[in-house]
Amino acid sequence: MRVLWLNHRDSENPRWGGAEKTILEVGSRLVARGHEVDWFSSRWRGAPAHSTVRGIRISRFGGTLGPHIAAAAVLRGHSPPDVVVDDLAHALPWASNWLSSVPTVVFFHHLHARTLSGQVAWPISTILKLGERNYARIYASTIFVTESTQSMEDLQRLGIPRGRCVKIPPGVDTKLFHPGIRSQPPSILYFGGLRHYKRPEDAIRAFAQFRRLGSEGVLTIVGGGPCLPHVAAVAHEQGVEAQVRILGRLSTAELASVLESSTVNVHCAVAEGWCFSAMEAAACGVPTVAYDAPGIRESIVNGVSGLLVESGSTSALAEGIARVVCDPERWREPTLAHARSFRWDATAEAWERVLTQCSSG
């Protein structure tokens, strides 16, 4: 089976994230099982037009809209795929089912209407929301794959029948992410994109309140994005800039090293398709204190692999952090057990069943 996966970014893009992680982990396993996987994405400055990563053939074209312009030609090329995956990680539909007769599977991550505010300007946000509201018309008879129960419910609200929706949770790399020696004083970690909808400044405000409770600790922030200057300003405003380390984007290996020495992870997003940071923290035996928000609550077992608190309440975040820090070893084994129940091999096997079924008609 030859699979063509359409996504705006690939795993070598400097801005790659959770959406691309799933393609890389699933795609490489499909290749190992004897399938062919082609990944078509946008090209950034200095990027080669073609490369191969873990057996996946990557082709890049144009800027943000370039792949959409070229998609029809790729689908109708001299060697058409057996099945195409329209990845909606960045909201704009590919409409592959309109461009060719190749069977299509849609990968829906989360409802972008919750997170577009502050990310893109009007009228682009309006166009993207309009496209999202019309997924049921654009993909009238197509199978949708998504990662969480919340996203399944969102698909139904968009008019996609439940019978055409398949939930396939992602896995976690427990070889790369594993327990280590905790640093002293306790290390509180925020890692993820520094974007408005992820509210990284709330991690700093919560940390400042945690410090005012009389607790010791440092806050490490890993990630890049447009909120970086604001994050630094909030650390200064809260009087904790001496206790806050802002490391920027790190390699996956560097992140794993920072994570395994941490005591607690903090997550503040408005919503996610799936909380990869909570799962990677759990694989290191590190619980996550997070806002109880769509897509996040399914990645954390409240009271077992972390704590879910009232969304928007930095005082609740601070109290949760203090609760973990006072007895970090109580969380380690339950958190590890939770992470080990999510395997990339199982994720890839589920994807293979869906893709094989669709490609065979």
Sequence and secondary structure as in RCSB ss.txt:
>XXXX:A:sequence
MRVLWLNHRDSENPRWGGAEKTILEVGSRLVARGHEVDWFSSRWRGAPAHSTVRGIRISRFGGTLGPHIAAAAVL
RGHSPPDVVVDDLAHALPWASNWLSSVPTVVFFHHLHARTLSGQVAWPISTILKLGERNYARIYASTIFVTESTQ
SMEDLQRLGIPRGRCVKIPPGVDTKLFHPGIRSQPPSILYFGGLRHYKRPEDAIRAFAQFRRLGSEGVLTIVGGG
PCLPHVAAVAHEQGVEAQVRILGRLSTAELASVLESSTVNVHCAVAEGWCFSAMEAAACGVPTVAYDAPGIRESI
VNGVSGLLVESGSTSALAEGIARVVCDPERWREPTLAHARSFRWDATAEAWERVLTQCSSG
>XXXX:A:secstr
 EEEEE S  TTSTT  HHHHHHHHHHHHHHHTT EEEEEE   TT  SEEEETTEEEEE SSSSHHHHHHHHHH
TSSS  SEEEEE TTS    HHHH SS EEEE    GGGT TTTS TTHHHHHHHHHHTHHHHTTT EEEESSHH
HHHHHHHTT  GGGEEE      TTTS      SS EEEEES   GGG HHHHHHHHHHHHHTT   EEEEE  S
TTHHHHHHHHHHTT GGGEEEEES  HHHHHHHHHT SEEEE  S  SS HHHHHHHHTT  EEEE  TTTTTTS
 BTTTEEEE TT HHHHHHHHHHHHTSTHHHHHHHHHHHHT  HHHHHHHHHHHHHHHHT 
